[in-house]
């Protein structure tokens, strides 16, 4: 009885230890740790990229934690992961979902960042999903139709090029153009060789002329400046004269207007000048009076004046 009881106790202890070891092995395999420095971080992704709970989290290639939850959130995917240490993470840390092995599986790679401020555990780490083999296969499948069309177009172009080259005249023209180009290059080379000295002398003369022109401009710059200053003075004086001429013309216009007004007043008003100029009757009387006066003056000069004056008596 005691032996049986002891055996049961031993079997139970072994079973408990085995279960504990199994659980610990599973936890280690999944990356689950009970380190007191573990921190939970959130990573925001546009899509999951195939990552799920239990996927490893690595920092600069070193495994440091495990993905604990993947869920849709606000039009994207929110991944929650636990890390053993986040002391080296900075505020500009970012994440990338990539292939774990060539046969399958995904991992979450975190780049610590280079900012001076530390990472805030309550903030989210922005992430992206790297293209994997499945994505590349899908892209190639979508592009297969375009590639087929491109190959057909290239085949059509090659056939057209073959037909074009099959024409002897085209090939002959190409050969002629090539020959003419080679001949032109030869002529140009010969020309350069024969006229190298002349061209060099011309370039040197141009340099000398440029230098002399620069010196002439520098030497005559004060005189040119004085001429320009005097020209500006003459222009200013001319502007003043023109302004005075404009004033004189304005005065002449005013005087003309006044004379025209006076002439109009003389013509329309019933004044003595108007009567003398436009009244024929008055003009005739005035002419008769002047004739009579002239006659009296003429007689006065020839015969004198007989004056009979009586003083101090009545007639």
HUTA-V114979 format. One record per backbone hydrogen bond with DSSP energy under -1.0 kcal/mol. NH is the residue of the N-H (numbers start at 0). CO is the residue of the C=O. Records with the same first field share a line. If there is no record, write none. Layout:
# HUTA-V114979
NH = CO / CO
This chain:
# HUTA-V114979
4 = 0
5 = 1
6 = 2
7 = 3
8 = 4
9 = 5
10 = 6
11 = 7
12 = 8
13 = 9
14 = 10
15 = 11
16 = 12
17 = 13
18 = 14
19 = 15
20 = 16
21 = 17
22 = 18
23 = 19
24 = 20
25 = 21
26 = 22
27 = 23
28 = 24
29 = 25
31 = 26
37 = 34
38 = 82
40 = 80
42 = 78
43 = 124
44 = 76
50 = 47
53 = 66
54 = 51
56 = 64
57 = 107
58 = 61
59 = 109
61 = 58
63 = 56
64 = 56
65 = 81
66 = 54
67 = 79
68 = 79
70 = 77
72 = 75
75 = 72
76 = 44
77 = 70
78 = 42
79 = 68
80 = 40
81 = 65
82 = 38
83 = 63
88 = 85
89 = 111
90 = 116
92 = 89
93 = 110
94 = 125
95 = 108
96 = 127
97 = 106
99 = 104
106 = 97
107 = 55
108 = 95
109 = 57
110 = 93
118 = 88
122 = 119
124 = 41
126 = 43
127 = 94
129 = 96
135 = 131
136 = 132
137 = 133
138 = 134
139 = 135
140 = 136
141 = 137
142 = 138
146 = 142
147 = 143
148 = 144
149 = 145
150 = 146
151 = 147
152 = 148
153 = 149
154 = 150
155 = 151
156 = 152
157 = 153
158 = 154
159 = 155
160 = 156
161 = 157
162 = 158
163 = 159
164 = 160
165 = 161
170 = 166
171 = 167
172 = 168
173 = 169
174 = 170
175 = 171
176 = 172
177 = 173
178 = 174
179 = 175
180 = 176
181 = 177
182 = 178
183 = 179
184 = 180
185 = 181
186 = 182
187 = 183
188 = 184
189 = 185
190 = 186
191 = 187
192 = 188
193 = 189
194 = 190
198 = 194
199 = 195
200 = 196
201 = 197
202 = 198
203 = 199
204 = 200
205 = 201
206 = 202
207 = 203
208 = 204
209 = 205
210 = 206
211 = 207
212 = 208
213 = 209
214 = 210
215 = 211
216 = 212
217 = 213
218 = 214
219 = 215
223 = 219
224 = 220
225 = 221
226 = 222
227 = 223
228 = 224
229 = 225
230 = 226
231 = 227
232 = 228
233 = 229
234 = 230
235 = 231
236 = 232
237 = 233
238 = 234
239 = 235
240 = 236
241 = 237
242 = 238
243 = 239
244 = 240
245 = 241
246 = 242
247 = 243
248 = 244
249 = 245
250 = 246
251 = 247
252 = 248
253 = 249
254 = 250
255 = 251
256 = 252
257 = 253
258 = 254
259 = 255
260 = 256
261 = 257
262 = 258
263 = 259
264 = 260
265 = 261
266 = 262
267 = 263
268 = 264
270 = 268
274 = 270
275 = 271
276 = 272
277 = 273
278 = 274
282 = 278
283 = 279
284 = 280
285 = 281
286 = 282
287 = 283
288 = 284
289 = 285
290 = 286
291 = 287
292 = 288
293 = 289
294 = 290
295 = 291
296 = 292
297 = 293
298 = 294
299 = 295
300 = 296
301 = 297
302 = 298
